[in-house]
Amino acid sequence: MPEVSRVDLTPAAADLIRRLRAAHGPLMFHQSGGCCDGSAPMCYLEGEFRTGSSDVLLASLTVEGVDEPVTFWMSSSQFERWRHTHLTVDVVPGRGSGFSLEAPEGVRFLIRSRLLTEAERAALDG
């Protein structure tokens, strides 16, 4: 059985990550809880957003052409509500948050979600 992950990337998101990595250095995501940025995944320089015991590391994403994994974090309280979902990071035209690295690019990261299958839940929770 292939490795099960809570988070995946579309090819468009992977392309944007490669460009952002080349311009800025190692990257990370933090999935917002939905205040000023509309629940978008926020992309930062790795370590720029301070994570702590109230955050959950959902994935260390491997992107072809990027030397290090791109970490994907979420607050533990939000994770408790979303633990049954699989997230796919995508890119769409438009303006996202001014705090996320893709903002000047004229695009924004977006989460697409679906329910985990029973097999995926068992693999991730077991």
N, C-alpha and C positions, 0 to 999 in steps of 0.2 A: 504494500500500500504506500502511495506517495506521502511525503511529509505533509501534515495538516497544519495550516496557519490560520490565524484569526484575521490577518491583513494581507492583501495582495495589491499589486499595482497594475494599472492599464499600461499598454505600450506608450501612450501619450504622457502619462505621469512619469514613467521611467525616463523618457527623453528629456523632460523638463528637469528632473532630478539631476541627470548628467550635466545639463547646461548650468544649473545652479551650483552644483559641486565644483565645476571647472572655474566658475567666477568667484565663489565665496569660500570654498573649503568644505570640510565634513559637515553633514546635515543631520537634523533630527526633526521629528514631527511630534506635536502634542495635539490631541483631539480636544477641541474646545467643548466646554459645557454649554455654550450657546448664549453668551451675553452679547457684547458689541460686535462680534465677528460672525454671528449667524450659524454657529455650530460647525464651522469649517475646520478641517485639519490645518493647523498652522505649521509652517516650515521655518525652522530657525537654524542658525549655526549650531552644531553639536555643542551642548553645554550652555548655550545662551539662555535657554529657558531652564530655570532651576527645578529639577524634579526632586521629590523626596518620598517619604514613607506613605504619603497620601496619593501616590501615582503608581500605576501598573504599567510595566513594560509589556506591550502586546506582541511586538515583533521586532526582530532585527532583520530588516529587509536587505536582500542581496540584489544589487542592480549591476548588470553587466556594464563594465567600463568605469565603475566607481570602486576605489580601492577598499573602502571600509563599509560595513553595514550601516544602513540608515535606520536609526531607532524610531519606534513609534510608541508613544506614551498616551495614557489616558488617566484621568483622576479615578481613584478607586471607587468613589461613590457613583460616578457615571458608569464605570465598568460593571458594577453590580446590576445596573439597569440594562446594559447592552451585552452582557456576557453570552447571550444566546445568538448573537449576530456575527456574521462574517462581513468584514469591511473591505471595500475595494476603493483605493485612492485613484481618482480620475482627475482630469483637467478640463475645464470649460472656459470659453471666452467670458470676459467680464472682469470687473474689479472686485477683488477680495479685500481682506483686511490689510491695512497699511503696515501691520506688524509682521506679516508673513513675507518671506523672501521673494515670492513670485509676484507680488503686487505691481512692481514696475513693468512686468512683462505683458500686461494686458490680458492675463488669464488668472484663474484661481483654481486651487485644489478643491475638490469636492469629494464627499464620501458617498458611495453607493453601498447599500447594505442588503443582505438577505439573511434569512434564518439559517443557522447551522443545521446540517443534517444530523440525525441521531448518531451516525458513525463518527462524524466530526466532533460532536459534543463529547462522546465517550473518549475519543483520542485526546482531546484537549483537557478535559476535566479529570481524566484517569491518571 
